[in-house]
């Protein structure tokens, strides 16, 4: 998975007036697939600890805020890198920073803000390390890429709402995101 929060490049056929995204942007999927064993869901607890669930959600919201600021051009890569280290590691961390690099190199910034509706759907405090699964509805309706002052339009058949699956782990007493996987064929 290369583009965790934004749509996968294959579903991002932006149609600007005479604007074509660079090959680098379209090549994001090459490194985007998480290993198959990481897709195994965490077994949900009979009752999810609300304090732990809120801590997972807060980590997700914080990482998401840094990611959005990066893609909107409000943060430079060094600042985003330092901030994301607090909230993400591994594939999730790499994906968010790679998006910043790729969109930055293509001179694409995003305007607006994507909608979200995150929910902790699984929490296993007995695993080592403790793990959690979160599902979000990522909504691009008010989140638009802009290149050279022109808004790039999505293809007419592209649904702006997609499911995003997130895996988090508790490391050194704090929750961090370790995997982000959009489900391109599933809307919410």
C-alpha positions as CSV (number, residue, x, y, z in Angstrom):
1,X,0.0,0.0,0.0
2,X,1.6,3.2,-1.1
3,X,-1.0,5.9,-0.6
4,X,-2.6,5.2,2.8
5,X,-5.1,7.9,3.2
6,X,-5.5,9.3,-0.3
7,X,-6.8,6.9,-2.9
8,X,-4.5,4.5,-4.6
9,X,-2.8,6.0,-7.7
10,X,-4.6,3.5,-9.9
11,X,-7.9,5.0,-8.8
12,X,-6.7,8.6,-8.9
13,X,-7.0,9.3,-12.6
14,X,-7.1,13.1,-12.1
15,X,-8.4,14.8,-15.1
16,X,-7.2,18.4,-15.1
17,X,-7.4,20.6,-18.2
18,X,-4.3,19.3,-20.0
19,X,-2.7,18.3,-16.8
20,X,-1.2,14.8,-16.5
21,X,0.3,13.4,-13.3
22,X,3.9,12.5,-13.5
23,X,5.1,8.9,-13.9
24,X,6.5,9.0,-10.4
25,X,3.0,9.7,-9.0
26,X,1.5,6.8,-10.9
27,X,4.3,4.5,-9.9
28,X,3.4,4.6,-6.2
29,X,1.8,1.2,-6.2
30,X,5.1,-0.6,-6.8
31,X,6.0,-0.5,-3.1
32,X,2.5,-0.2,-1.8
33,X,1.4,-3.7,-0.9
34,X,1.8,-4.7,2.8
35,X,2.9,-8.3,3.4
36,X,0.0,-10.8,3.4
37,X,0.5,-11.7,7.1
38,X,0.0,-8.1,8.2
39,X,-3.5,-8.3,6.7
40,X,-4.6,-10.8,9.3
41,X,-7.2,-9.0,11.5
42,X,-6.7,-8.7,15.3
43,X,-9.4,-10.6,17.1
44,X,-11.7,-8.1,18.8
45,X,-12.0,-8.3,22.5
46,X,-15.5,-9.2,23.8
47,X,-15.7,-5.6,25.1
48,X,-13.2,-3.0,23.8
49,X,-11.6,-0.9,26.6
50,X,-12.9,2.6,25.8
51,X,-9.8,4.3,27.3
52,X,-7.4,2.2,25.0
53,X,-9.7,2.7,22.0
54,X,-9.7,6.5,22.5
55,X,-5.9,6.4,22.8
56,X,-5.7,4.6,19.4
57,X,-8.1,7.1,17.9
58,X,-6.1,10.0,19.2
59,X,-2.9,8.6,17.6
60,X,-4.7,8.1,14.3
61,X,-6.2,11.6,14.4
62,X,-2.8,13.1,15.2
63,X,-1.0,11.2,12.4
64,X,-3.8,12.1,10.0
65,X,-3.4,15.8,10.9
66,X,0.3,15.8,10.2
67,X,-0.3,13.9,6.9
68,X,-3.0,16.4,5.8
69,X,-0.8,19.4,6.7
70,X,2.1,17.8,4.7
71,X,0.0,17.3,1.6
72,X,-1.5,20.8,1.9
73,X,2.0,22.2,1.9
74,X,1.7,23.5,5.4
75,X,4.6,21.4,6.7
76,X,7.9,20.7,5.2
77,X,9.2,17.1,4.9
78,X,11.7,17.5,7.9
79,X,9.0,18.8,10.2
80,X,6.5,16.2,9.1
81,X,9.1,13.5,9.5
82,X,9.8,14.4,13.1
83,X,6.1,14.7,13.9
84,X,5.1,11.5,12.3
85,X,7.8,9.6,14.3
86,X,5.6,10.1,17.3
87,X,2.5,8.5,15.7
88,X,3.6,6.0,13.1
89,X,6.3,3.4,12.3
90,X,7.0,0.9,9.6
91,X,4.8,0.8,6.5
92,X,2.4,3.4,7.8
93,X,5.2,5.9,8.5
94,X,6.9,5.2,5.2
95,X,3.7,5.5,3.2
96,X,2.8,8.9,4.6
97,X,6.2,10.4,4.0
98,X,6.4,8.9,0.5
99,X,3.1,10.6,-0.4
100,X,4.6,13.9,0.7
101,X,7.7,13.3,-1.4
102,X,5.8,12.1,-4.5
103,X,3.1,14.8,-4.4
104,X,5.7,17.5,-3.7
105,X,7.9,16.4,-6.6
106,X,4.8,16.5,-8.9
107,X,4.0,20.0,-7.5
108,X,0.6,18.9,-6.3
109,X,-0.8,20.2,-3.1
110,X,-4.3,19.4,-1.6
111,X,-6.9,21.9,-0.6
112,X,-9.8,21.3,1.7
113,X,-9.9,18.5,4.2
114,X,-11.0,14.9,3.8
115,X,-13.8,13.6,5.9
116,X,-13.4,10.8,8.4
117,X,-15.3,8.5,10.7
118,X,-12.7,6.3,12.5
119,X,-13.8,3.5,14.7
120,X,-11.8,1.0,16.7
121,X,-13.1,-2.4,15.5
122,X,-10.6,-4.7,17.3
123,X,-8.4,-4.4,20.4
124,X,-6.2,-7.2,21.7
125,X,-4.4,-6.1,24.9
126,X,-3.2,-9.7,25.5
127,X,-1.1,-9.9,22.3
128,X,2.6,-9.0,22.4
129,X,2.7,-6.2,21.6
130,X,-0.9,-5.1,22.3
131,X,-2.6,-4.5,18.9
132,X,-5.6,-2.7,17.6
133,X,-7.6,-2.4,14.3
134,X,-9.3,0.8,13.3
135,X,-11.5,1.3,10.3
136,X,-12.1,4.8,8.8
137,X,-14.3,6.1,6.0
138,X,-12.0,8.4,4.1
139,X,-14.0,11.0,2.1
140,X,-12.4,13.0,-0.6
141,X,-15.5,15.1,-1.4
142,X,-13.9,18.2,0.1
143,X,-10.2,17.2,-0.5
144,X,-8.9,18.2,-3.9
145,X,-5.4,18.0,-5.5
146,X,-4.2,21.3,-7.1
147,X,-1.3,21.5,-9.6
148,X,-0.1,24.8,-11.1
149,X,-3.1,26.6,-9.7
150,X,-5.6,24.3,-11.3
151,X,-7.8,21.8,-9.4
152,X,-7.4,18.3,-10.8
153,X,-10.7,16.5,-11.1
154,X,-11.3,12.9,-10.3
155,X,-12.6,10.5,-12.9
156,X,-16.4,10.5,-13.0
157,X,-16.5,6.8,-11.9
158,X,-14.3,7.4,-8.9
159,X,-16.1,7.2,-5.6
160,X,-14.8,9.8,-3.2
161,X,-15.5,7.6,-0.1
162,X,-13.4,4.6,0.7
163,X,-12.7,2.3,3.6
164,X,-9.3,2.6,5.2
165,X,-8.1,-0.1,7.5
166,X,-5.5,0.8,10.1
167,X,-3.4,-1.5,12.4
168,X,-1.8,0.0,15.5
169,X,0.4,-1.4,18.1
170,X,1.3,-0.3,21.6
171,X,5.0,0.3,21.8
172,X,6.7,1.7,24.9
173,X,3.3,2.4,26.4
174,X,2.1,4.5,23.4
175,X,0.0,3.6,20.4
176,X,1.6,3.9,17.0
177,X,0.2,3.2,13.5
178,X,2.0,0.4,11.8
179,X,-0.1,-0.3,8.7
180,X,-2.5,1.6,6.6
181,X,-4.5,-0.2,3.9
182,X,-7.2,1.4,1.7
183,X,-9.8,-0.8,0.3
184,X,-10.3,0.6,-3.2
185,X,-13.3,-1.4,-4.1
186,X,-15.2,-0.8,-0.9
187,X,-17.1,2.4,-0.3
188,X,-18.6,3.6,2.9
